[in-house]
Amino acid sequence: MKVAVRSTGATLDSPIDPRFGRAKMFVVVDMETNEFEAIDNTQNLNALQGAGIQSGETIARTGARQVITGHCGPKAFQTLRAAGIEVVTGASGTVAQAVEQFRDGKLGAVNKPDVESHWA
């Protein structure tokens, strides 16, 4: 199973980015092998609108079944759910720490967005 974690960098030691749609990177981690791939998201950093939707579409193309994030707005949430991707909020620390929190059951999927549109 693959999970995508929004990040400020391209490694497991990178801090989590506080934003979803405008995160600098997504690190996609295979939960069984711990192999990972960094996905650049800079095209959405300065998007005037639609960053969450476009980022959600990027995640869907990776094959991830969950996305681990600190927060998720309504448009990104809807895009992810339409693609069959669970949204896991409340993550903090590094990518590796967030994955471990998820593995340990300390983070779980949510059923609605936790911030309003255009949260920064």
ABEGO torsion letter per residue (X at the ends): XBBBBBBABABAABBBBABAAABABBBBBBAAAGBBBBBBAAAAAABABGAAAAAAAAAAAAGBABBBBABBBAAAAAAAAAAGBBBBBGBBEBAAAAAAAAAAGABBBBABBABBBGBX
